[in-house]
């Protein structure tokens, strides 16, 4: 109960940036990670991991040669993520807007997958579009950007970046609140 209460307390205190009141369910994590080829992925990026609910699922599945880089700006969530002891995990206290510059500093040029829990619809439009465009830039051809949101109101902006035919949508009811999962492929 303690961790969930701490998450709830932090989410309420930072509602403008966290965008949720409860950690992602294992069902949502499973739906988001369903289309990932974990054995062949060299780099997976996670944007807005919060307390690591999806991060932990990623770390359980990644191959031995995969690196997971998480971008988290919330100080308390960042500190919580730092407690995860895994040599394949790199946690950065950086905005997702800096994704390209930061992965280059770590000697990567592109990512196989980007998994995002960012609350795009409450982030200022200029910043959220910048994050989407820079995410698209760092994805390999055929790479996937996977995003969950609590409504369909961000679909139009995702189509602007990834194209209408490159997006599939699924719904996960077993989450608080229920969520839509967008899988966007770079072509």
C-alpha positions in Angstrom: 0.0 0.0 0.0 2.9 2.4 0.8 4.3 2.6 -2.8 0.8 3.1 -4.3 0.0 5.8 -1.8 3.3 7.5 -2.5 2.6 7.4 -6.2 -0.9 8.8 -5.6 0.5 11.6 -3.4 3.2 12.5 -6.0 0.7 12.3 -8.8 -1.7 14.7 -7.1 1.1 17.1 -6.2 2.4 17.2 -9.7 -0.9 16.7 -11.7 0.2 19.2 -14.4 3.2 17.0 -15.4 2.3 13.5 -14.3 -1.2 13.3 -15.9 -2.4 10.4 -13.8 -3.5 9.3 -10.3 -2.5 5.6 -10.4 0.5 3.6 -11.7 0.0 1.8 -15.0 -1.5 -1.7 -14.6 0.3 -4.8 -15.7 -2.4 -5.2 -18.3 -1.6 -1.9 -19.8 2.1 -2.7 -19.7 1.5 -6.0 -21.4 -0.6 -4.3 -24.2 2.0 -1.6 -24.7 4.9 -4.1 -24.9 3.1 -6.6 -27.1 4.6 -5.6 -30.4 8.2 -5.3 -29.3 10.8 -7.7 -30.5 12.9 -7.8 -27.4 15.6 -10.2 -28.7 16.7 -8.0 -31.6 16.2 -4.5 -30.0 19.5 -2.8 -29.3 18.0 0.4 -27.8 14.6 1.0 -26.2 13.8 4.5 -24.9 11.1 5.1 -22.3 9.6 8.6 -21.9 7.9 9.6 -18.6 8.4 6.3 -16.8 7.1 7.7 -13.5 7.8 5.2 -10.7 8.8 2.5 -13.1 5.6 0.5 -13.5 6.3 -0.2 -17.2 10.1 0.1 -16.8 10.1 -3.1 -14.6 8.2 -5.0 -17.3 10.6 -3.8 -20.0 13.6 -4.9 -17.9 12.1 -8.4 -17.4 11.8 -8.9 -21.1 14.8 -7.2 -22.8 17.5 -9.2 -24.4 21.1 -9.3 -22.9 22.4 -6.8 -25.5 19.6 -4.3 -25.1 19.9 -0.9 -23.4 16.9 0.9 -21.8 17.2 4.6 -21.5 14.5 6.4 -19.4 13.8 10.1 -19.5 12.1 11.4 -16.3 11.9 15.1 -15.2 10.1 14.5 -11.9 12.7 14.5 -9.1 10.9 12.0 -6.8 10.2 9.6 -9.7 13.7 10.0 -10.9 15.1 9.1 -7.5 12.7 6.1 -7.3 14.0 4.9 -10.7 17.6 5.2 -9.6 16.9 2.5 -7.0 16.4 -0.1 -9.8 19.6 -2.0 -10.0 20.1 -3.2 -13.6 23.2 -2.6 -15.7 21.1 -2.3 -18.9 19.1 0.6 -17.4 20.2 4.3 -17.8 18.0 6.8 -16.1 18.3 10.5 -17.1 16.8 13.5 -15.4 16.1 15.1 -18.8 13.2 16.3 -20.8 12.0 14.0 -23.6 12.7 17.1 -25.9 16.4 16.3 -25.5 16.1 12.7 -26.6 18.3 13.0 -29.7 21.1 14.9 -28.0 21.1 12.7 -24.9 21.2 9.3 -26.8 24.1 10.7 -29.0 26.0 11.5 -25.8 25.6 7.8 -24.9 27.0 6.8 -28.4 23.6 5.8 -29.9 22.2 7.2 -33.1 18.8 5.6 -33.3 16.3 3.6 -31.3 14.3 0.5 -32.1 11.4 1.4 -29.9 10.2 4.4 -27.9 7.6 3.6 -25.1 5.9 6.7 -23.8 3.7 7.3 -20.9 3.9 11.1 -21.3 0.6 12.9 -20.8 0.8 14.6 -24.2 -2.6 16.2 -24.1 -1.7 18.3 -21.0 1.8 19.2 -22.1 2.0 22.5 -24.0 1.3 21.9 -27.7 4.7 23.2 -28.9 6.6 21.0 -26.4 4.5 17.9 -27.1 4.9 18.3 -30.9 8.7 18.8 -30.4 8.8 15.6 -28.4 6.9 13.7 -31.1 9.1 15.0 -33.9 12.4 14.3 -32.1 11.1 10.8 -31.2 10.3 10.2 -34.9 13.8 11.4 -35.8 15.6 9.0 -33.5 13.6 5.9 -34.5 15.1 3.4 -36.9 13.2 2.8 -40.1 10.5 0.3 -39.1 10.9 1.3 -35.4 7.8 1.9 -33.3 6.7 4.7 -31.0 4.2 3.3 -28.5 2.1 5.8 -26.5 -0.8 5.5 -24.2 -3.4 8.2 -23.5 -6.7 8.3 -21.7 -8.6 9.6 -24.8 -8.4 9.7 -28.6 -7.9 13.5 -28.7 -4.2 13.2 -29.6 -4.6 11.0 -32.6 -4.6 13.8 -35.1 -1.2 15.1 -33.9 0.3 11.5 -34.0 -1.0 11.2 -37.6 0.8 14.5 -38.5 4.1 13.0 -37.4 3.7 9.3 -38.3 1.1 9.4 -41.1 -2.4 8.0 -41.1 -1.6 4.5 -42.2 1.2 3.9 -39.8 -0.8 4.0 -36.6 -2.9 1.3 -34.9 -5.0 1.8 -31.8 -5.9 -0.7 -29.0 -7.9 -0.2 -25.9 -7.0 -1.4 -22.4 -10.0 -1.4 -20.0 -8.1 -3.0 -17.1 -6.3 0.2 -16.0 -7.2 3.2 -13.9 -8.4 5.0 -15.9 -8.8 2.8 -19.0 -6.4 3.8 -21.7 -5.8 3.8 -25.5 -2.5 2.4 -26.8 -1.2 3.9 -30.0 1.5 2.0 -32.0 3.1 4.2 -34.5 5.6 2.8 -37.0 8.2 4.9 -38.7 8.2 4.3 -42.5 
